[in-house]
Amino acid sequence: MPADPVPTEPVSAGPKKTPLHELHRELGANLVDFAGYLMPLRYKSETAEHQAVRTGAGLFDLSHMGEIFVSGPEAGAALDHALVGNLSPMAVGKARYTMIVAHDGGVLDDLIVYRLADETWLVVANAANVAVVRESLVERAQEFQAVVDDRSDSYALIALQGPRAQEILAGFTDAPLAGLKYYAIFAAPVAGADALLARTGYTGEDGFEVFVDAADAVAVWTALAAVDGVVPAGLSARDTLRLEAGMPLYGNELDAETTPYEAGLGRVVKLDKPGDFVGRAALAAAEATPPGRRLVGLVARGRRAPRKGYPVVTSDGSPCGVVTSGAPSPTLGRPIAMAYLDSGAGETGLAVDVRGRHEPVDVVALPFYKRS
């Protein structure tokens, strides 16, 4: 089998800046290097930012994400071959969560794919994986009449998330937002700028993701941020929001050593779709074999939060798993975590080894939080 592509990003003198960098500085954001970009970790209080999204509206800069366009008469067929999902039957204006895997079935990235027109698709990749996704798509599309075009540097992505998102966004667009279903997208002006407007998000709340030209980012952000009650939110709040919603993070719950089935996401793999796709044989074998581990939710009984990499142990102290993500939950008021448990491990009498101290936890179903 051919080798999977290796990232070929050019050597950089330092992290990139998003089109909104100067605004973040003016707002006093704590900026950190995340996936090669200077990104706001928090502005003032990550808990306040988290609660704003749960109760009102939070505004996120997601311009570090990758926007890769695939176009041509066989673009859909190329994506069917390159990804685990059955994308070509999607209607124009729809979106789908899917994955790109290696030949051995390990996840290279989880993606959202939008169909913008009959022969035009938008693949949104995680920032750290843009290079490998782009090079994989280029290599896998070679036998198809399809062109892969990475336009990540040309776009900014702004997310407005929370129960007030529709009400607030309606003040800046004539688009019929009430009729835009979850996981759908269309072109519409937002605050005077041409935009792609998607009803998607990574917080467990209703909300929208707005793709605009990088040159229009400041104007769009400024207009939305001026609305009373809209709170700029950083990576810390985004992480606790997605954790409460049980959403996987690449590099934590997903990586090249993990198959979709281990992560409890086998539903995104369409083994019965027409034609072959990269990783199909390995994934078919994985589906037929009980996984050696399973992803679960943990709620701590005490106040000490499990963190990524902490061991999960049985009542006698034997290791039986590992935490992949963990943090205090502002919504639940208790520490929570996601963890992989060994297939033979029970779900009672467990604890997490928090720096040498065994903290009891309860296993619960994911997600921890689901909006009404």
Phi, psi and chi 1 to 4 in degrees:
 res  aa     phi    psi   chi1   chi2   chi3   chi4
   1 MET       -  146.3  -67.9 -178.7  178.4      -
   2 PRO   -67.3  150.2   22.3  -32.7      -      -
   3 ALA   -69.4  150.3      -      -      -      -
   4 ASP   -76.4  145.9  -66.8  -64.0      -      -
   5 PRO   -61.3  151.5  -19.2   29.3      -      -
   6 VAL  -105.4  137.6  175.8      -      -      -
   7 PRO   -54.2  139.7  -24.7   33.1      -      -
   8 THR  -126.2   35.5   56.8      -      -      -
   9 GLU   -63.9  139.8  -74.8  -69.7  -43.0      -
  10 PRO   -65.8  151.8   22.9  -33.2      -      -
  11 VAL   -64.8  132.8  176.1      -      -      -
  12 SER  -116.6  148.5  172.8      -      -      -
  13 ALA   -75.1  -14.2      -      -      -      -
  14 GLY   177.0  179.7      -      -      -      -
  15 PRO   -64.6  148.2   20.8  -31.3      -      -
  16 LYS   -75.3  162.7  -62.8  179.3 -179.7  179.1
  17 LYS  -113.8  137.0  -61.2  174.7 -178.3  177.3
  18 THR   -76.9  164.9   77.5      -      -      -
  19 PRO   -60.3  -14.4  -24.7   34.9      -      -
  20 LEU  -102.2   11.9  -63.7  166.3      -      -
  21 HIS   -55.3  -48.6  176.2   76.4      -      -
  22 GLU   -65.5  -34.2  -68.0  -56.5  -39.0      -
  23 LEU   -63.3  -41.6  -88.0  179.5      -      -
  24 HIS   -61.8  -41.0  -60.8  -40.6      -      -
  25 ARG   -63.0  -42.7  -70.9 -173.1   59.5 -171.6
  26 GLU   -63.4  -31.4  -68.0  170.5    8.9      -
  27 LEU   -81.7   -2.8  -70.1  168.6      -      -
  28 GLY    78.4   25.7      -      -      -      -
  29 ALA   -65.6  145.8      -      -      -      -
  30 ASN   -83.2  105.5  177.4    9.4      -      -
  31 LEU   -93.2  135.2  -63.8  166.4      -      -
  32 VAL  -133.0  158.8  -63.6      -      -      -
  33 ASP   -80.5  113.2 -176.7  -11.9      -      -
  34 PHE  -130.1  117.2  179.5   79.6      -      -
  35 ALA    54.1   35.4      -      -      -      -
  36 GLY    85.6    8.6      -      -      -      -
  37 TYR  -127.2  147.0  -76.7   80.6      -      -
  38 LEU   -79.6  113.4  -83.8  176.6      -      -
  39 MET  -125.7  149.5  -61.9  -65.5  -64.5      -
  40 PRO   -72.4  119.3   23.2  -30.3      -      -
  41 LEU   -76.9  -45.4 -177.6   65.6      -      -
  42 ARG  -157.5  163.5   67.8  179.9   66.3   82.9
  43 TYR  -102.6  -57.8  -65.1   87.0      -      -
  44 LYS  -127.3  -66.2  -66.6 -179.7 -179.0  178.0
  45 SER  -128.1  118.2  163.1      -      -      -
  46 GLU   -65.2  -30.8   57.2 -152.9   58.1      -
  47 THR   -67.1  -42.7  -59.8      -      -      -
  48 ALA   -64.7  -38.1      -      -      -      -
  49 GLU   -65.7  -42.6  -66.4  164.5   21.2      -
  50 HIS   -59.9  -49.4  176.8  112.0      -      -
  51 GLN   -65.9  -31.7  -62.8  -70.9   22.8      -
  52 ALA   -61.8  -38.7      -      -      -      -
  53 VAL   -70.3  -36.3  175.1      -      -      -
  54 ARG   -72.1  -28.4  -72.1  -79.1 -179.0 -105.9
  55 THR  -114.8  -20.4   60.8      -      -      -
  56 GLY  -142.3  -97.1      -      -      -      -
  57 ALA  -159.4  134.8      -      -      -      -
  58 GLY  -119.2  149.9      -      -      -      -
  59 LEU  -118.1  124.8 -165.0   61.8      -      -
  60 PHE  -119.5  141.6  -62.7   85.4      -      -
  61 ASP   -93.6  113.8  178.4   10.3      -      -
  62 LEU  -115.9   28.2  -53.4 -178.2      -      -
  63 SER   -70.3   -5.7  -58.1      -      -      -
  64 HIS   -78.6  -14.3   60.2  -45.5      -      -
  65 MET   -68.7  156.9  -57.9  -69.1  -79.0      -
  66 GLY   -96.6  138.3      -      -      -      -
  67 GLU  -116.7  107.6  -70.6   85.6   17.2      -
  68 ILE  -117.4  119.0  -57.4  171.3      -      -
  69 PHE   -94.0  137.8  -72.3   74.3      -      -
  70 VAL  -123.5  121.7 -177.3      -      -      -
  71 SER  -137.6  160.5   59.1      -      -      -
  72 GLY   127.7  167.5      -      -      -      -
  73 PRO   -63.5  -21.7   17.9  -29.7      -      -
  74 GLU  -116.8   26.5  -66.6 -176.5  -29.5      -
  75 ALA   -62.2  -43.0      -      -      -      -
  76 GLY   -62.6  -42.9      -      -      -      -
  77 ALA   -65.0  -37.3      -      -      -      -
  78 ALA   -63.4  -41.9      -      -      -      -
  79 LEU   -68.8  -36.0  -70.4  171.4      -      -
  80 ASP   -60.0  -38.0  -75.2  -14.8      -      -
  81 HIS   -74.3  -35.0  172.4   68.4      -      -
  82 ALA   -83.7  -29.7      -      -      -      -
  83 LEU  -117.2  168.3  -50.4  178.6      -      -
  84 VAL   -82.7  -15.0  -57.1      -      -      -
  85 GLY   -89.7  167.9      -      -      -      -
  86 ASN   -99.0   89.4 -168.0   18.3      -      -
  87 LEU   -89.0  -33.8  -71.9  -50.7      -      -
  88 SER   -59.7  -30.5   56.7      -      -      -
  89 PRO   -76.0   -6.7  -15.8   30.9      -      -
  90 MET   -59.4  142.4  -80.8  173.0   56.2      -
  91 ALA   -77.9  152.9      -      -      -      -
  92 VAL   -59.6  136.3  171.7      -      -      -
  93 GLY    92.2    0.7      -      -      -      -
  94 LYS  -104.7  163.4  -62.4  -62.1 -175.9 -177.6
  95 ALA  -132.0  158.9      -      -      -      -
  96 ARG  -148.9  138.0 -175.3  162.6  -62.5  166.9
  97 TYR   -81.4  131.7  176.5   74.8      -      -
  98 THR  -152.9 -171.2 -173.1      -      -      -
  99 MET  -143.4  156.4  -64.1  179.1 -175.5      -
 100 ILE  -114.9  129.0 -175.3  166.7      -      -
 101 VAL  -121.2  161.8  -57.3      -      -      -
 102 ALA   -78.2  174.1      -      -      -      -
 103 HIS   -62.3  -25.5  -71.4  -85.9      -      -
 104 ASP   -89.0    5.7   65.2   -0.2      -      -
 105 GLY    90.7   -5.1      -      -      -      -
 106 GLY   -69.9  142.7      -      -      -      -
 107 VAL   -77.1  122.4  179.2      -      -      -
 108 LEU   -87.1  -30.3  -62.2  177.3      -      -
 109 ASP  -173.2  153.4 -159.0   12.7      -      -
 110 ASP  -102.6  144.1   60.5  -25.1      -      -
 111 LEU  -135.6  159.9  -46.9  162.8      -      -
 112 ILE  -116.6  130.4  -65.0 -177.6      -      -
 113 VAL  -113.9  127.7  177.0      -      -      -
 114 TYR  -112.5  137.1  -57.5   88.0      -      -
 115 ARG   -97.8  112.2 -170.5  169.7 -167.9  173.2
 116 LEU   -91.1  -29.1  -55.7 -179.6      -      -
 117 ALA  -157.8  176.5      -      -      -      -
 118 ASP   -53.5  -38.7  -74.2  -16.7      -      -
 119 GLU  -120.6   22.2  -63.3 -175.3    0.9      -
 120 THR  -134.7  128.4  -54.2      -      -      -
 121 TRP  -130.9  148.2  -51.8   70.5      -      -
 122 LEU  -117.2  122.9  170.0   59.1      -      -
 123 VAL  -107.6  119.5  177.9      -      -      -
 124 VAL  -103.6  119.5  176.2      -      -      -
 125 ALA  -111.5  155.2      -      -      -      -
 126 ASN   -66.0  144.9  -73.3  -62.9      -      -
 127 ALA   -55.6  -43.3      -      -      -      -
 128 ALA   -69.5  -15.3      -      -      -      -
 129 ASN  -113.2    8.7  -62.1  -31.2      -      -
 130 VAL   -57.0  -44.8  173.3      -      -      -
 131 ALA   -62.4  -47.2      -      -      -      -
 132 VAL   -69.3  -34.6   72.3      -      -      -
 133 VAL   -67.2  -46.3  171.5      -      -      -
 134 ARG   -58.9  -50.6  177.8 -175.0   64.5 -121.0
 135 GLU   -66.3  -34.7  -61.4  -55.5  -39.0      -
 136 SER   -65.1  -44.5  -63.6      -      -      -
 137 LEU   -64.2  -41.8  -70.3  175.2      -      -
 138 VAL   -59.4  -47.2  168.2      -      -      -
 139 GLU   -66.2  -40.4 -173.7  -90.0  -28.1      -
 140 ARG   -80.2  -15.9  -62.0  175.8 -172.4 -171.1
 141 ALA   -94.3    1.7      -      -      -      -
 142 GLN   -58.7  -34.1  -73.6 -179.5   -2.5      -
 143 GLU   -89.0    8.0  -57.5  -58.6  -42.8      -
 144 PHE  -122.0  156.2  -61.5   86.9      -      -
 145 GLN   -81.1   78.2  -63.8  179.8   57.3      -
 146 ALA  -150.1  144.9      -      -      -      -
 147 VAL  -117.7  131.2  175.5      -      -      -
 148 VAL  -102.8  123.3  177.7      -      -      -
 149 ASP  -132.2  109.1 -177.3   12.4      -      -
 150 ASP   -82.9  111.0 -177.0   -3.7      -      -
 151 ARG  -111.8   25.4  -55.6 -178.1 -161.9  170.4
 152 SER   -56.7  -40.2  -58.3      -      -      -
 153 ASP   -73.1  -14.9  -69.7  -19.8      -      -
 154 SER   -88.6  -13.6  -60.4      -      -      -
 155 TYR  -113.3  150.9  -84.6   86.8      -      -
 156 ALA  -116.2  149.3      -      -      -      -
 157 LEU  -127.4  120.5  177.6   55.6      -      -
 158 ILE  -119.3  129.2  -62.0  169.4      -      -
 159 ALA  -112.5  129.7      -      -      -      -
 160 LEU  -111.2  113.9 -178.0   65.9      -      -
 161 GLN  -127.7  139.4  -60.1  -78.7  -61.1      -
 162 GLY   137.3  167.4      -      -      -      -
 163 PRO   -62.8  -19.0   17.2  -29.3      -      -
 164 ARG   -96.0    3.9  -69.4 -170.6   60.0 -149.9
 165 ALA   -58.2  -46.6      -      -      -      -
 166 GLN   -63.6  -45.5  178.7  176.8  -50.6      -
 167 GLU   -58.4  -43.9  165.5 -153.8  -24.9      -
 168 ILE   -71.1  -47.0  -69.2  165.1      -      -
 169 LEU   -64.5  -30.4 -168.6   59.3      -      -
 170 ALA   -59.8  -22.2      -      -      -      -
 171 GLY   -77.3   -4.7      -      -      -      -
 172 PHE  -127.0    7.7  -61.0   95.2      -      -
 173 THR  -152.5  149.9 -179.0      -      -      -
 174 ASP   -91.7    2.4  -67.0  -29.6      -      -
 175 ALA   -62.7  143.6      -      -      -      -
 176 PRO   -76.6   79.0   28.1  -33.2      -      -
 177 LEU   -62.7  -35.6  -61.0 -179.4      -      -
 178 ALA   -61.6  -27.2      -      -      -      -
 179 GLY   -90.7   -3.6      -      -      -      -
 180 LEU   -85.5  111.0 -175.9   64.3      -      -
 181 LYS   -78.0  164.8  -65.4 -177.0  178.2  179.9
 182 TYR   -60.4  139.8 -167.6   48.9      -      -
 183 TYR    61.6   50.2  -94.4   61.8      -      -
 184 ALA  -138.4  161.1      -      -      -      -
 185 ILE  -149.9  146.0 -171.3  170.5      -      -
 186 PHE  -153.6  165.0   56.4   60.6      -      -
 187 ALA   -84.5  132.5      -      -      -      -
 188 ALA  -162.7  144.4      -      -      -      -
 189 PRO   -66.6  140.7  -16.4   30.2      -      -
 190 VAL  -131.2  120.0  174.5      -      -      -
 191 ALA    52.1   38.4      -      -      -      -
 192 GLY    84.0   -0.8      -      -      -      -
 193 ALA  -109.9  140.7      -      -      -      -
 194 ASP   -62.4  136.4  -68.4  -21.9      -      -
 195 ALA  -149.2  158.8      -      -      -      -
 196 LEU  -103.4  123.2  -67.4  170.6      -      -
 197 LEU  -113.0  114.7 -175.1   57.3      -      -
 198 ALA  -117.6  140.6      -      -      -      -
 199 ARG   -93.6   76.4 -162.2  160.7 -154.3  155.3
 200 THR  -139.6  169.7   45.7      -      -      -
 201 GLY   176.7  178.2      -      -      -      -
 202 TYR  -136.9   36.2 -167.2   51.8      -      -
 203 THR  -126.5  -12.4   63.7      -      -      -
 204 GLY    84.8    2.3      -      -      -      -
 205 GLU  -113.5  167.2  -64.9  -64.2  -20.6      -
 206 ASP   -64.4  155.9 -172.2   20.7      -      -
 207 GLY   167.7 -179.0      -      -      -      -
 208 PHE  -136.0  148.3  -59.2   85.1      -      -
 209 GLU  -117.5  127.6  -65.3 -178.4  -43.4      -
 210 VAL  -114.9  113.7 -175.6      -      -      -
 211 PHE   -93.4  120.6  -60.3   83.7      -      -
 212 VAL  -133.4  161.0  -64.4      -      -      -
 213 ASP   -57.3  141.0 -171.0  -78.6      -      -
 214 ALA   -54.1  -33.9      -      -      -      -
 215 ALA   -69.0  -19.0      -      -      -      -
 216 ASP   -97.8   -2.1  -65.5  -36.6      -      -
 217 ALA   -61.7  -45.5      -      -      -      -
 218 VAL   -62.3  -43.2  169.9      -      -      -
 219 ALA   -64.1  -42.8      -      -      -      -
 220 VAL   -67.9  -47.0  173.0      -      -      -
 221 TRP   -58.9  -46.8  173.9  -77.6      -      -
 222 THR   -60.9  -41.2  -58.4      -      -      -
 223 ALA   -63.6  -46.7      -      -      -      -
 224 LEU   -68.9  -40.6  -65.6  172.3      -      -
 225 ALA   -67.7  -20.6      -      -      -      -
 226 ALA   -75.8  -13.9      -      -      -      -
 227 VAL   -71.5  133.1  176.3      -      -      -
 228 ASP   -58.9  128.2 -174.2   43.3      -      -
 229 GLY    97.4  -12.3      -      -      -      -
 230 VAL   -81.4  124.2  173.5      -      -      -
 231 VAL  -114.5  120.9  175.8      -      -      -
 232 PRO   -60.6  136.4  -22.6   34.1      -      -
 233 ALA  -130.7  144.9      -      -      -      -
 234 GLY  -107.8 -168.6      -      -      -      -
 235 LEU   -64.1  -34.4  -66.8  172.3      -      -
 236 SER   -62.8  -46.9  -73.5      -      -      -
 237 ALA   -65.4  -40.1      -      -      -      -
 238 ARG   -58.6  -37.8 -176.0  168.8  156.5   85.7
 239 ASP   -71.1  -43.6 -168.1   50.4      -      -
 240 THR   -69.7  -32.6   52.4      -      -      -
 241 LEU   -65.3  -47.7  -71.6  159.6      -      -
 242 ARG   -69.7  -31.4   70.7   90.6 -166.1  168.3
 243 LEU   -65.3  -46.7  174.9   57.2      -      -
 244 GLU   -58.6  -34.7  -71.3 -177.3  -10.8      -
 245 ALA   -82.4    0.1      -      -      -      -
 246 GLY    68.9   26.7      -      -      -      -
 247 MET   -90.8  132.3  -65.1  177.3  170.8      -
 248 PRO   -71.8  151.8   28.7  -35.5      -      -
 249 LEU  -118.0  128.4  174.3   65.3      -      -
 250 TYR   -65.3  135.1 -165.6   88.3      -      -
 251 GLY    97.1  -15.4      -      -      -      -
 252 ASN  -114.5  -76.8  -69.4   41.9      -      -
 253 GLU   -81.3  -23.3  -71.5   71.2   42.1      -
 254 LEU  -124.4  139.7  -61.5  171.8      -      -
 255 ASP  -164.7 -178.2   56.2   34.2      -      -
 256 ALA   -70.2  -10.9      -      -      -      -
 257 GLU   -97.1    2.3  -54.0  -58.0  -42.7      -
 258 THR  -119.5  134.8  -57.5      -      -      -
 259 THR   -92.5  159.8   70.0      -      -      -
 260 PRO   -57.2  -31.1  -25.0   34.4      -      -
 261 TYR   -68.7  -39.2  -66.2  100.9      -      -
 262 GLU   -62.0  -36.1  -69.4  175.5  -67.4      -
 263 ALA   -80.8    2.7      -      -      -      -
 264 GLY    73.8   22.0      -      -      -      -
 265 LEU  -118.5   28.6  -65.5  168.4      -      -
 266 GLY   -61.1  -18.9      -      -      -      -
 267 ARG   -63.5  -23.7   65.0 -176.8 -177.4  -84.1
 268 VAL   -81.4  -12.0  -52.0      -      -      -
 269 VAL   -88.7  120.0 -179.6      -      -      -
 270 LYS  -106.7   82.2  -56.1  -55.7  179.0 -175.9
 271 LEU   -66.6  -21.4  -67.2  172.5      -      -
 272 ASP   -93.5    6.3   57.9  -10.3      -      -
 273 LYS   -72.5  154.4   65.4  178.8  175.6  178.2
 274 PRO   -62.4  145.8  -20.5   31.7      -      -
 275 GLY    77.7  174.1      -      -      -      -
 276 ASP   -94.0  160.8 -163.3   11.9      -      -
 277 PHE  -146.1  158.0   64.9   92.3      -      -
 278 VAL   -63.3  125.4  176.6      -      -      -
 279 GLY    92.2   -0.6      -      -      -      -
 280 ARG   -60.0  -48.0 -173.5 -171.1 -171.3  -74.4
 281 ALA   -60.7  -44.1      -      -      -      -
 282 ALA   -65.9  -38.9      -      -      -      -
 283 LEU   -71.7  -34.4  -69.3  173.9      -      -
 284 ALA   -62.9  -40.1      -      -      -      -
 285 ALA   -67.0  -38.4      -      -      -      -
 286 ALA   -65.6  -38.2      -      -      -      -
 287 GLU   -64.0  -34.7 -176.5 -163.8   39.2      -
 288 ALA   -84.4   -5.8      -      -      -      -
 289 THR  -115.9  127.3  -53.6      -      -      -
 290 PRO   -57.2  130.2  -23.5   33.6      -      -
 291 PRO   -66.0  150.5   23.1  -32.0      -      -
 292 GLY   -78.4   -7.3      -      -      -      -
 293 ARG  -154.4  165.5   55.0 -177.8 -176.8  158.0
 294 ARG  -141.3  148.8   64.1 -166.4 -173.2  -80.3
 295 LEU   -90.3  129.1 -171.4   65.7      -      -
 296 VAL  -132.8  167.0  -59.0      -      -      -
 297 GLY   -99.8  144.3      -      -      -      -
 298 LEU  -126.3  137.5  -56.6  176.2      -      -
 299 VAL  -119.3  124.5  175.4      -      -      -
 300 ALA   -76.8  144.1      -      -      -      -
 301 ARG   -83.4  -25.8  -63.4 -178.9 -175.8  177.3
 302 GLY  -100.5 -160.2      -      -      -      -
 303 ARG  -103.8   -8.6  -50.9  -55.6  -59.4  177.1
 304 ARG   -85.9  126.3  -56.9  178.1   80.4 -166.6
 305 ALA   -84.1  130.7      -      -      -      -
 306 PRO   -65.0  145.5  -16.1   29.9      -      -
 307 ARG  -127.8  163.3  -60.1  -69.6 -175.2  179.8
 308 LYS   -52.5  130.7  178.0 -177.2  177.8 -178.6
 309 GLY    92.8  -11.2      -      -      -      -
 310 TYR   -71.0  138.0  -73.3    6.5      -      -
 311 PRO   -71.4  144.4  -15.7   29.8      -      -
 312 VAL   -98.5  133.8 -178.0      -      -      -
 313 VAL  -128.5  156.9  -62.4      -      -      -
 314 THR   -83.0  179.9   61.9      -      -      -
 315 SER   -62.4  -24.6   56.6      -      -      -
 316 ASP   -95.0    8.3   64.3    2.4      -      -
 317 GLY    88.6    3.5      -      -      -      -
 318 SER   -76.9  133.8  -59.5      -      -      -
 319 PRO   -63.1  137.1  -19.3   31.8      -      -
 320 CYS  -140.0    9.5   65.2      -      -      -
 321 GLY   172.8 -174.8      -      -      -      -
 322 VAL  -148.3  141.2   63.1      -      -      -
 323 VAL   -74.6  136.1  172.8      -      -      -
 324 THR  -103.6  -32.9   54.6      -      -      -
 325 SER  -149.7  141.5  -62.6      -      -      -
 326 GLY  -161.1  149.1      -      -      -      -
 327 ALA  -172.6  160.8      -      -      -      -
 328 PRO   -64.2  137.4  -20.3   32.6      -      -
 329 SER   -96.2  112.6  165.0      -      -      -
 330 PRO   -61.7  -31.1  -25.7   36.8      -      -
 331 THR   -77.9  -43.4  -56.4      -      -      -
 332 LEU   -85.3  -21.9  -83.6   65.8      -      -
 333 GLY    76.0   15.8      -      -      -      -
 334 ARG  -141.9  155.9  -61.9  170.2   66.3 -176.0
 335 PRO   -67.4  140.4  -20.8   33.7      -      -
 336 ILE  -131.6  164.8   59.7  173.7      -      -
 337 ALA  -158.9  157.2      -      -      -      -
 338 MET  -108.4  146.2  -72.9 -165.9  -79.0      -
 339 ALA  -151.6  151.6      -      -      -      -
 340 TYR   -92.6  124.8  -82.2  110.3      -      -
 341 LEU  -104.7  141.3  -68.8 -174.2      -      -
 342 ASP   -58.3  147.7  -61.3  -20.4      -      -
 343 SER   -58.6  -32.1   59.0      -      -      -
 344 GLY   -87.0   -3.2      -      -      -      -
 345 ALA   -76.4  140.4      -      -      -      -
 346 GLY   -78.8 -177.7      -      -      -      -
 347 GLU  -120.1   18.4  -64.0 -170.5   -9.1      -
 348 THR  -125.9  154.9   58.5      -      -      -
 349 GLY    69.6   23.3      -      -      -      -
 350 LEU   -93.1  158.2  -59.6 -177.4      -      -
 351 ALA  -146.7  163.4      -      -      -      -
 352 VAL  -112.0  132.3  172.9      -      -      -
 353 ASP   -77.9   99.7 -173.8  -22.8      -      -
 354 VAL   -99.7   94.1  179.9      -      -      -
 355 ARG    51.4   49.9  -63.0 -172.5  -63.6  -84.0
 356 GLY    90.4   -5.1      -      -      -      -
 357 ARG  -115.8  128.1 -179.0  173.1  169.8  178.5
 358 HIS   -83.1  113.2  -69.2 -177.1      -      -
 359 GLU  -102.7  117.4  -61.4  -71.8  -16.2      -
 360 PRO   -60.9  143.0  -21.1   32.7      -      -
 361 VAL  -136.7  156.8  -66.7      -      -      -
 362 ASP  -111.8  137.9  -65.0  -49.6      -      -
 363 VAL   -83.1  130.0  176.2      -      -      -
 364 VAL  -132.3  162.1  -60.2      -      -      -
 365 ALA   -75.0  146.6      -      -      -      -
 366 LEU   -90.0  147.3  -67.0  170.8      -      -
 367 PRO   -83.0  166.2   32.7  -36.9      -      -
 368 PHE   -73.2  -31.1  -58.4   98.2      -      -
 369 TYR  -135.1  138.0  165.8   85.6      -      -
 370 LYS  -139.8  124.3 -169.3  172.4 -176.8  179.6
 371 ARG   -66.7  150.3   71.7  177.9 -173.5  -92.5
 372 SER   -76.1      -   57.5      -      -      -
